[in-house]
Amino acid sequence: MSDPDITLYRLQACPFCERVVRKLEAYDLDYRSRFVEPMHSDRDVVKRISGKRTVPAMVDEATGVTMSESANIVDYLDRTYGDADETGGAA
């Protein structure tokens, strides 16, 4: 089995990160979580991939997209993996 195409950089108990996780799970997408350092100044791995130290940050190897900010990521997931007939499927 190969590694998932999507990698999500996140913090424990981060509501913005959880918003992205819920969307990934709603679309049944395989992804890898990378938990990052809680100290903003220590998040060098996130800065290397996205240019910022903020989380969530996501890399989608299937499309070559790297982005941060939960609203942007959720919008991207809706546009890229969502079903045009889907209403959002709130749990």
DATAJO-V200173 format. One record per run of one state. SS is the DSSP state (2 for helix, 1 for strand, 0 for the rest). FROM is the first residue (numbers start at 1). TO is the last residue. If there is no record, write none. Layout:
ss = (SS SS)
from = (FROM FROM)
to = (TO TO)
//
This chain:
ss = (0 1 0 2 0 1 0 2 0 2 0 1 0 1 0 2 0)
from = (1 6 11 15 27 31 36 40 43 44 51 57 61 65 69 70 82)
to = (5 10 14 26 30 35 39 42 43 50 56 60 64 68 69 81 91)
//
